[in-house]
Amino acid sequence: MAEEVNEGQESPKRNLGGIIKIASAGAFVLVAGIAGVLVYKIFLSPILAPSDDEDAVVVEEIPLEPVHVIFESAFASVRREGDLPASTLVYGLTLECRDQETADLVNLFQPRFADMLNSLHGSKTRSELDDGERLKESIKKQALQKCNDLLRQLGGGDDLRVTAVLYSNFAVSDPSY
């Protein structure tokens, strides 16, 4: 009869083993959670945080009815490096203007804009041209800024704006040896 009473009750050892399993699983989840938070704070948060660089991309409003001024293909002689002959950069681009008034002013002073664009392209070295996509983005930013500066100098104020610089072609021609 004494044995019947003991069979109905759980032994303290058996109950303690279940508690240890639950506690170890809880500790594992807690350690993994803390490790996840630390990885986020140390590694991911700085990467995902917005930067205050000058290279940060400014999203410009796209005009509903843009007017395009097309510049025909042009050639720019690239700066020489060492004794090598200079390479030639062939490019063609289009300026996207906010409105017709801006396009008219750009067309009126097209030689000034073409000269500024040629100076931007010709100031590069052959090694800079090896990373074409990065260079194109850099020139686009510079050209956009200089176009809008030129429009302000011509009396356009802030109402007249070039909203984008778009390439139609961009190629480097190296001299044959």
Secondary structure, DSSP 4 states (H G I P E B T S, - for coil): -HHHHHHHSPPHHHHHHHHHHHHHHHHHHHHHHHHHHHHIIIIIHHHHSPP--TTSPP-PPPPSS-EEEEEEEEEEEPBP-TTSPPPEEEEEEEEEESSHHHHHHHHHTHHHHHHHHHHHHHT-BTTGGGSHHHHHHHHHHHHHHHHHHHHHHTT-TTTS-EEEEEEEEEEEEPPP-
